[in-house]
Amino acid sequence: MSKRDQIPADCEFVQLHDIADSQTMAAKLQKYVAAFSGNQGQRVASCKIEQLHYRPGRDCKLLLRAQLSHVNGAHAGEQYYFGWLLTAEAKTKAYVTQIAQHDLVVPHFGPPVLYIPEWELMLAAYPNDPELPGPSLLSRPEKILALMQNAPENFGMAQQQPVRLTAKMTKYIPSLRCGYLFEVETAINSQRKHAVYGKAYRAAEGEKAYAIMKQIWESPARQSGDLLLPRPYCYDAEAHILWQEALPGKPFAEIAETIPHLPETAREIGRRLAAFHNSALALPVEMTFAFQVREVKEAVAAINQTFLEFAEACSAVGEKLLAAATSLGPGPTTPVHASFKFSHIFATPKGIAFIDFDGANRGDPGYDVGRFIAHLYKMKAGWKIAPEIADQTSANFCAGYNEAAKQPLPPERMNWFAASHVLGSQVYKSVKRLDSGLVNKLLKIADWLCPLLFGLEAVYEVLPRMLPALS
């Protein structure tokens, strides 16, 4: 099913139907870049939506990827565009003014910014972003090298002189985040490269993330080796870039399916998460049990409004979770990672490490535990992990966590948070991305995880028999 087929008929941005059509979007884009002098005979062959974030009654943001071709039809590369559709013309004009004040980078194709009036669509060619000045700097290796040579100690290279580097973009979420990996060769050791990671934030968020990482880095849990994370180096307040150590290894999301001893690894993950929860960090209180209850309510409302065909099933799961919430009640308050997913768990030579503590705060520890279980069951349901391996992995993760936690969590609390994350996070993301194909499957997983239906042990027994219905 294409993005165009998934856009609700009553969507207030009616132009989305045309934007979502690859050829229609390509023709429109070509029309507005044709007069630009720097195109060198290239043209737009196709242009499709890579990311789509839309919520009814709110603004819509898109990441578009344009495939470019030469006049003879040969492939000529690609160009990313950050696009936004705003509900008020005044907002659009404000965005135009805001991005015009940036140090704009002229891309290899087309102008840095363009506006398609008939669609009221504003486009910024990557690395230009109206809310993220960082990519404009991160995408220029020569400028980054000059910064490192001027103050190598700010990048973990005290008494070393950088001589050259290579750059690779690892992540880009329009208006939110952008990350680059730099491998730096120094004059002292040209064979062993020093890896540095630069992450761009919106204005106030970067400084907050840096302060959180410094606090965690200085914690007894990190100093004892029970908790592993990348070392924060410095924060560029002008470009809003946090510079930190680039960990060797791979994210768990890329290797979980191939780890031969996954259940044993999960026990280590549980222990290290408990070490973080045990630390006494002075963080703001945000993701409590009450917070997650609100997330469930908001997710149900959003799903029911966007995909009417799932409203009945979604409401049924939501009612079970809210009914169970009254009996569970508030739990302990500890530091929480707040985004404890497989892509933020790293397998390194020193052991399992965690990254991206951007939103860390104090809340219910079940928030992190439940998110890990929810992601594991999603992989199990999609047959990415064998059922028996997934079951043992979940059991070992929970056991490892409770062995090390000062305040162990009962199975029903873990289950409730797991089910609520499937509904409030994974299903909700599918709604924002207008990806209805996943919604029904995820709702079934959330239903089977509901503590009113099964305890943790019962899920292990029943879920394998139900999985064929998901394939």
KEBA-139869 format. One record per residue (C-alpha): x, y, z. Coordinates in steps of 0.1 Angstrom, whole numbers. Each point is the difference from the previous one (the first is absolute). Layout:
BEGIN
{u=X | v=Y | w=Z} .
...
***
This chain:
BEGIN
{u=0 | v=0 | w=0} .
{u=14 | v=34 | w=-10} .
{u=1 | v=31 | w=22} .
{u=-27 | v=15 | w=-23} .
{u=-24 | v=-28 | w=7} .
{u=4 | v=4 | w=38} .
{u=-8 | v=37 | w=2} .
{u=-34 | v=5 | w=16} .
{u=-27 | v=14 | w=-24} .
{u=-8 | v=27 | w=25} .
{u=36 | v=12 | w=4} .
{u=1 | v=38 | w=2} .
{u=31 | v=0 | w=-22} .
{u=-17 | v=-11 | w=-32} .
{u=32 | v=6 | w=-19} .
{u=16 | v=-29 | w=18} .
{u=-16 | v=-24 | w=-25} .
{u=20 | v=17 | w=-28} .
{u=32 | v=4 | w=20} .
{u=-1 | v=-37 | w=9} .
{u=0 | v=-10 | w=-37} .
{u=36 | v=-4 | w=-10} .
{u=-3 | v=12 | w=-36} .
{u=-24 | v=29 | w=7} .
{u=23 | v=12 | w=27} .
{u=31 | v=-4 | w=-23} .
{u=-17 | v=21 | w=-28} .
{u=-9 | v=27 | w=24} .
{u=34 | v=2 | w=16} .
{u=17 | v=0 | w=-35} .
{u=-22 | v=30 | w=-10} .
{u=13 | v=21 | w=29} .
{u=37 | v=-9 | w=-2} .
{u=3 | v=1 | w=-38} .
{u=10 | v=36 | w=-1} .
{u=28 | v=-5 | w=27} .
{u=34 | v=5 | w=-16} .
{u=18 | v=-26 | w=20} .
{u=-18 | v=-31 | w=-13} .
{u=26 | v=-9 | w=-27} .
{u=-25 | v=-19 | w=-22} .
{u=-15 | v=-21 | w=28} .
{u=-37 | v=-5 | w=5} .
{u=-23 | v=-16 | w=26} .
{u=-9 | v=-35 | w=-11} .
{u=-22 | v=-9 | w=30} .
{u=-7 | v=14 | w=35} .
{u=-15 | v=-21 | w=28} .
{u=-9 | v=5 | w=36} .
{u=26 | v=-16 | w=24} .
{u=-15 | v=12 | w=32} .
{u=-35 | v=14 | w=7} .
{u=-11 | v=15 | w=33} .
{u=-37 | v=10 | w=-1} .
{u=-25 | v=4 | w=28} .
{u=-36 | v=12 | w=-7} .
{u=-4 | v=36 | w=9} .
{u=38 | v=5 | w=2} .
{u=28 | v=9 | w=-25} .
{u=14 | v=-26 | w=-24} .
{u=38 | v=-5 | w=-5} .
{u=16 | v=-21 | w=-27} .
{u=34 | v=-13 | w=-10} .
{u=1 | v=-4 | w=-38} .
{u=27 | v=-18 | w=-19} .
{u=4 | v=11 | w=-36} .
{u=18 | v=-23 | w=-25} .
{u=19 | v=20 | w=-26} .
{u=10 | v=-9 | w=-35} .
{u=21 | v=14 | w=-29} .
{u=-16 | v=10 | w=-33} .
{u=10 | v=-34 | w=-14} .
{u=-19 | v=-17 | w=28} .
{u=30 | v=-12 | w=20} .
{u=-3 | v=3 | w=38} .
{u=15 | v=32 | w=14} .
{u=-4 | v=-4 | w=37} .
{u=-27 | v=11 | w=24} .
{u=-11 | v=30 | w=21} .
{u=-19 | v=0 | w=33} .
{u=-26 | v=27 | w=7} .
{u=-16 | v=10 | w=33} .
{u=-36 | v=11 | w=-8} .
{u=-27 | v=13 | w=22} .
{u=-37 | v=8 | w=-4} .
{u=-12 | v=24 | w=27} .
{u=-36 | v=7 | w=10} .
{u=4 | v=38 | w=-2} .
{u=15 | v=22 | w=-27} .
{u=17 | v=22 | w=27} .
{u=19 | v=-30 | w=13} .
{u=12 | v=-8 | w=-35} .
{u=13 | v=35 | w=-5} .
{u=17 | v=-1 | w=35} .
{u=18 | v=-32 | w=-11} .
{u=12 | v=16 | w=-32} .
{u=14 | v=29 | w=20} .
{u=16 | v=-23 | w=25} .
{u=18 | v=-22 | w=-25} .
{u=11 | v=30 | w=-20} .
{u=20 | v=12 | w=31} .
{u=20 | v=-33 | w=0} .
{u=34 | v=-4 | w=-16} .
{u=-15 | v=-17 | w=-30} .
{u=19 | v=-27 | w=-19} .
{u=-6 | v=-3 | w=-37} .
{u=-4 | v=-37 | w=-8} .
{u=15 | v=-17 | w=-30} .
{u=-35 | v=2 | w=-16} .
{u=-25 | v=28 | w=0} .
{u=-4 | v=29 | w=24} .
{u=3 | v=-3 | w=38} .
{u=-36 | v=10 | w=6} .
{u=-31 | v=1 | w=-23} .
{u=-37 | v=5 | w=4} .
{u=-28 | v=-17 | w=-20} .
{u=-29 | v=24 | w=4} .
{u=-28 | v=-21 | w=-15} .
{u=7 | v=-26 | w=26} .
{u=11 | v=24 | w=28} .
{u=30 | v=-22 | w=3} .
{u=33 | v=13 | w=13} .
{u=31 | v=-20 | w=-8} .
{u=35 | v=3 | w=15} .
{u=27 | v=-19 | w=-19} .
{u=22 | v=-20 | w=24} .
{u=22 | v=10 | w=20} .
{u=-22 | v=31 | w=4} .
{u=-26 | v=-4 | w=28} .
{u=-21 | v=29 | w=15} .
{u=2 | v=-14 | w=35} .
{u=34 | v=-17 | w=-1} .
{u=31 | v=22 | w=-8} .
{u=23 | v=-29 | w=8} .
{u=-2 | v=-20 | w=-33} .
{u=13 | v=30 | w=-19} .
{u=32 | v=-3 | w=20} .
{u=2 | v=-38 | w=4} .
{u=-3 | v=-5 | w=-37} .
{u=32 | v=21 | w=-7} .
{u=30 | v=-22 | w=9} .
{u=25 | v=28 | w=-6} .
{u=-17 | v=22 | w=26} .
{u=-1 | v=-29 | w=26} .
{u=37 | v=-8 | w=-6} .
{u=8 | v=37 | w=6} .
{u=-20 | v=0 | w=33} .
{u=18 | v=-32 | w=12} .
{u=35 | v=14 | w=-9} .
{u=-8 | v=32 | w=19} .
{u=-10 | v=-18 | w=32} .
{u=7 | v=-38 | w=-2} .
{u=-6 | v=-3 | w=37} .
{u=-37 | v=8 | w=-5} .
{u=-3 | v=-32 | w=-21} .
{u=19 | v=-25 | w=22} .
{u=33 | v=6 | w=-17} .
{u=21 | v=17 | w=26} .
{u=36 | v=6 | w=-11} .
{u=-8 | v=-15 | w=-35} .
{u=-3 | v=19 | w=-32} .
{u=-27 | v=-11 | w=-25} .
{u=13 | v=0 | w=-36} .
{u=-30 | v=-14 | w=-19} .
{u=-34 | v=-16 | w=5} .
{u=-28 | v=-19 | w=-17} .
{u=-37 | v=9 | w=6} .
{u=-31 | v=-21 | w=-1} .
{u=-36 | v=10 | w=7} .
{u=-16 | v=-26 | w=23} .
{u=-34 | v=15 | w=8} .
{u=-22 | v=28 | w=-11} .
{u=-35 | v=8 | w=13} .
{u=-11 | v=33 | w=-15} .
{u=-3 | v=28 | w=25} .
{u=10 | v=-23 | w=29} .
{u=33 | v=-18 | w=-2} .
{u=30 | v=-5 | w=-23} .
{u=31 | v=-22 | w=8} .
{u=34 | v=-3 | w=-17} .
{u=28 | v=-24 | w=6} .
{u=35 | v=13 | w=-5} .
{u=31 | v=-22 | w=-2} .
{u=30 | v=22 | w=7} .
{u=36 | v=-7 | w=-9} .
{u=26 | v=17 | w=23} .
{u=36 | v=9 | w=-5} .
{u=11 | v=-23 | w=29} .
{u=-17 | v=-31 | w=-12} .
{u=-11 | v=-1 | w=-36} .
{u=-10 | v=-37 | w=1} .
{u=-24 | v=2 | w=29} .
{u=-29 | v=24 | w=-7} .
{u=-18 | v=19 | w=27} .
{u=-38 | v=-2 | w=-3} .
{u=-21 | v=29 | w=10} .
{u=-38 | v=4 | w=-2} .
{u=-17 | v=33 | w=-6} .
{u=-37 | v=4 | w=7} .
{u=-20 | v=30 | w=-10} .
{u=-30 | v=11 | w=21} .
{u=-26 | v=27 | w=1} .
{u=11 | v=31 | w=20} .
{u=-9 | v=-8 | w=36} .
{u=1 | v=-38 | w=-2} .
{u=37 | v=-4 | w=-7} .
{u=12 | v=18 | w=31} .
{u=-25 | v=-21 | w=21} .
{u=12 | v=-32 | w=-16} .
{u=37 | v=9 | w=7} .
{u=-8 | v=8 | w=37} .
{u=-17 | v=-34 | w=4} .
{u=28 | v=-19 | w=-16} .
{u=26 | v=17 | w=21} .
{u=-19 | v=-9 | w=31} .
{u=-4 | v=-36 | w=-10} .
{u=37 | v=-2 | w=-10} .
{u=10 | v=12 | w=35} .
{u=-24 | v=-24 | w=18} .
{u=14 | v=-29 | w=22} .
{u=-18 | v=-25 | w=-23} .
{u=21 | v=11 | w=-30} .
{u=32 | v=3 | w=20} .
{u=-4 | v=-35 | w=14} .
{u=-4 | v=-14 | w=-35} .
{u=-36 | v=-12 | w=6} .
{u=-13 | v=25 | w=-25} .
{u=17 | v=7 | w=-33} .
{u=-7 | v=30 | w=-22} .
{u=20 | v=23 | w=-24} .
{u=20 | v=27 | w=16} .
{u=-14 | v=35 | w=-6} .
{u=27 | v=24 | w=-12} .
{u=-14 | v=34 | w=-5} .
{u=-31 | v=20 | w=-12} .
{u=1 | v=26 | w=-27} .
{u=-27 | v=25 | w=11} .
{u=1 | v=19 | w=-33} .
{u=-6 | v=-29 | w=-23} .
{u=-19 | v=-21 | w=27} .
{u=23 | v=-30 | w=-5} .
{u=9 | v=-25 | w=27} .
{u=34 | v=-16 | w=-5} .
{u=6 | v=-34 | w=15} .
{u=19 | v=-32 | w=-2} .
{u=-10 | v=-23 | w=-29} .
{u=-3 | v=-35 | w=15} .
{u=15 | v=-29 | w=-19} .
{u=-25 | v=-27 | w=-8} .
{u=-35 | v=-2 | w=-14} .
{u=-35 | v=9 | w=13} .
{u=-19 | v=-30 | w=13} .
{u=-28 | v=6 | w=-26} .
{u=25 | v=-10 | w=-28} .
{u=13 | v=-32 | w=17} .
{u=-27 | v=-13 | w=23} .
{u=-11 | v=-25 | w=-26} .
{u=35 | v=-14 | w=-4} .
{u=13 | v=-1 | w=36} .
{u=6 | v=-37 | w=8} .
{u=-4 | v=5 | w=37} .
{u=-28 | v=26 | w=0} .
{u=-16 | v=-12 | w=33} .
{u=33 | v=4 | w=18} .
{u=5 | v=34 | w=-15} .
{u=-35 | v=10 | w=11} .
{u=9 | v=-8 | w=36} .
{u=29 | v=25 | w=-2} .
{u=-23 | v=26 | w=-15} .
{u=-24 | v=-4 | w=29} .
{u=28 | v=3 | w=26} .
{u=14 | v=32 | w=-16} .
{u=-34 | v=16 | w=-3} .
{u=-6 | v=-7 | w=37} .
{u=34 | v=16 | w=8} .
{u=-12 | v=32 | w=-18} .
{u=-34 | v=-2 | w=18} .
{u=18 | v=-4 | w=34} .
{u=21 | v=32 | w=-5} .
{u=-11 | v=30 | w=20} .
{u=-1 | v=26 | w=-28} .
{u=-16 | v=34 | w=5} .
{u=-22 | v=0 | w=-32} .
{u=-34 | v=15 | w=-5} .
{u=-30 | v=-23 | w=6} .
{u=-19 | v=-6 | w=-32} .
{u=-7 | v=-36 | w=-11} .
{u=-20 | v=-13 | w=29} .
{u=-27 | v=-26 | w=1} .
{u=-26 | v=28 | w=-4} .
{u=20 | v=13 | w=-31} .
{u=-3 | v=-34 | w=-17} .
{u=-37 | v=-2 | w=8} .
{u=-5 | v=33 | w=-18} .
{u=21 | v=-13 | w=-29} .
{u=-24 | v=-29 | w=-4} .
{u=-30 | v=23 | w=0} .
{u=16 | v=23 | w=-26} .
{u=10 | v=-29 | w=-22} .
{u=-35 | v=-15 | w=0} .
{u=-15 | v=34 | w=-9} .
{u=25 | v=5 | w=-29} .
{u=-4 | v=-35 | w=-14} .
{u=-38 | v=2 | w=1} .
{u=0 | v=33 | w=-17} .
{u=24 | v=-9 | w=-28} .
{u=-8 | v=-37 | w=-7} .
{u=-37 | v=-6 | w=7} .
{u=3 | v=-36 | w=-10} .
{u=21 | v=-7 | w=31} .
{u=-20 | v=20 | w=24} .
{u=-19 | v=-29 | w=16} .
{u=31 | v=-22 | w=5} .
{u=21 | v=30 | w=12} .
{u=-27 | v=11 | w=25} .
{u=-3 | v=-35 | w=14} .
{u=38 | v=-3 | w=7} .
{u=0 | v=35 | w=14} .
{u=-29 | v=-8 | w=24} .
{u=18 | v=-31 | w=13} .
{u=32 | v=19 | w=6} .
{u=-18 | v=29 | w=18} .
{u=-20 | v=-25 | w=21} .
{u=32 | v=-18 | w=10} .
{u=16 | v=34 | w=8} .
{u=-24 | v=6 | w=29} .
{u=12 | v=-32 | w=18} .
{u=37 | v=5 | w=-7} .
{u=2 | v=36 | w=11} .
{u=32 | v=22 | w=2} .
{u=33 | v=-18 | w=4} .
{u=35 | v=10 | w=11} .
{u=17 | v=30 | w=-16} .
{u=35 | v=-5 | w=-14} .
{u=22 | v=15 | w=-28} .
{u=-14 | v=-13 | w=-33} .
{u=17 | v=0 | w=-34} .
{u=-34 | v=9 | w=-16} .
{u=10 | v=-13 | w=-35} .
{u=12 | v=-35 | w=9} .
{u=-3 | v=-17 | w=-34} .
{u=23 | v=-24 | w=-18} .
{u=17 | v=27 | w=-21} .
{u=11 | v=17 | w=32} .
{u=16 | v=-32 | w=14} .
{u=36 | v=-5 | w=-12} .
{u=21 | v=-32 | w=0} .
{u=36 | v=12 | w=6} .
{u=32 | v=-18 | w=7} .
{u=-3 | v=10 | w=37} .
{u=-36 | v=-12 | w=2} .
{u=-35 | v=13 | w=-5} .
{u=-2 | v=38 | w=-1} .
{u=-29 | v=24 | w=-2} .
{u=-2 | v=32 | w=-22} .
{u=-23 | v=29 | w=-6} .
{u=-9 | v=11 | w=36} .
{u=-15 | v=32 | w=-15} .
{u=-33 | v=-3 | w=18} .
{u=11 | v=-17 | w=31} .
{u=-20 | v=10 | w=31} .
{u=-15 | v=-15 | w=31} .
{u=-31 | v=-22 | w=-4} .
{u=-13 | v=-35 | w=4} .
{u=27 | v=-26 | w=-7} .
{u=-27 | v=-21 | w=-18} .
{u=1 | v=25 | w=-28} .
{u=35 | v=-12 | w=-11} .
{u=-6 | v=-37 | w=8} .
{u=-33 | v=-1 | w=-18} .
{u=15 | v=16 | w=-31} .
{u=26 | v=-26 | w=-4} .
{u=-25 | v=-28 | w=4} .
{u=-24 | v=16 | w=-25} .
{u=27 | v=3 | w=-26} .
{u=11 | v=-36 | w=6} .
{u=-36 | v=-13 | w=-5} .
{u=-4 | v=21 | w=-31} .
{u=31 | v=-18 | w=-15} .
{u=-13 | v=-33 | w=12} .
{u=-34 | v=6 | w=-16} .
{u=17 | v=9 | w=-33} .
{u=21 | v=-32 | w=1} .
{u=32 | v=19 | w=2} .
{u=9 | v=-19 | w=32} .
{u=-9 | v=-37 | w=6} .
{u=-29 | v=-2 | w=25} .
{u=19 | v=-21 | w=26} .
{u=31 | v=23 | w=-3} .
{u=-22 | v=31 | w=5} .
{u=-17 | v=-15 | w=30} .
{u=32 | v=-9 | w=17} .
{u=15 | v=34 | w=-9} .
{u=-30 | v=18 | w=17} .
{u=2 | v=-23 | w=30} .
{u=37 | v=6 | w=5} .
{u=-2 | v=37 | w=-5} .
{u=-27 | v=3 | w=27} .
{u=20 | v=-24 | w=23} .
{u=32 | v=20 | w=-5} .
{u=-18 | v=32 | w=7} .
{u=-17 | v=-12 | w=31} .
{u=32 | v=-15 | w=13} .
{u=18 | v=33 | w=-1} .
{u=-28 | v=25 | w=6} .
{u=-4 | v=15 | w=35} .
{u=-38 | v=-1 | w=-7} .
{u=-9 | v=-31 | w=-21} .
{u=-31 | v=2 | w=-21} .
{u=-28 | v=-26 | w=0} .
{u=-9 | v=-18 | w=-33} .
{u=-34 | v=17 | w=-2} .
{u=16 | v=34 | w=1} .
{u=25 | v=-9 | w=-27} .
{u=-28 | v=-14 | w=-22} .
{u=-21 | v=31 | w=4} .
{u=27 | v=23 | w=-11} .
{u=9 | v=-23 | w=-29} .
{u=-36 | v=0 | w=-13} .
{u=-3 | v=37 | w=5} .
{u=32 | v=6 | w=-20} .
{u=-13 | v=-21 | w=-29} .
{u=-31 | v=21 | w=0} .
{u=13 | v=34 | w=10} .
{u=33 | v=-1 | w=-19} .
{u=1 | v=-25 | w=-28} .
{u=-36 | v=3 | w=-11} .
{u=-1 | v=37 | w=5} .
{u=31 | v=4 | w=-22} .
{u=-17 | v=-20 | w=-27} .
{u=-29 | v=25 | w=2} .
{u=23 | v=30 | w=-3} .
{u=17 | v=-16 | w=-30} .
{u=-33 | v=-10 | w=-15} .
{u=12 | v=-36 | w=-1} .
{u=-33 | v=-19 | w=5} .
{u=16 | v=-33 | w=-10} .
{u=16 | v=-5 | w=34} .
{u=-29 | v=12 | w=22} .
{u=-21 | v=-31 | w=1} .
{u=30 | v=-23 | w=8} .
{u=13 | v=22 | w=27} .
{u=-35 | v=3 | w=16} .
{u=-1 | v=-38 | w=3} .
{u=34 | v=0 | w=17} .
{u=-11 | v=26 | w=25} .
{u=-32 | v=-19 | w=6} .
{u=19 | v=-32 | w=8} .
{u=23 | v=18 | w=23} .
{u=-28 | v=15 | w=21} .
{u=4 | v=-11 | w=36} .
{u=-38 | v=-5 | w=3} .
{u=4 | v=-29 | w=-25} .
{u=34 | v=-15 | w=8} .
{u=27 | v=1 | w=26} .
{u=36 | v=0 | w=-13} .
{u=3 | v=-38 | w=1} .
{u=-33 | v=-4 | w=-18} .
{u=12 | v=22 | w=-28} .
{u=29 | v=-23 | w=-5} .
{u=-23 | v=-30 | w=-3} .
{u=-28 | v=16 | w=-21} .
{u=17 | v=24 | w=-24} .
{u=19 | v=-27 | w=-21} .
{u=-33 | v=-16 | w=-8} .
{u=-14 | v=33 | w=-11} .
{u=29 | v=12 | w=-21} .
{u=-11 | v=-17 | w=-33} .
{u=-30 | v=23 | w=-1} .
{u=24 | v=29 | w=-4} .
{u=19 | v=-13 | w=-30} .
***
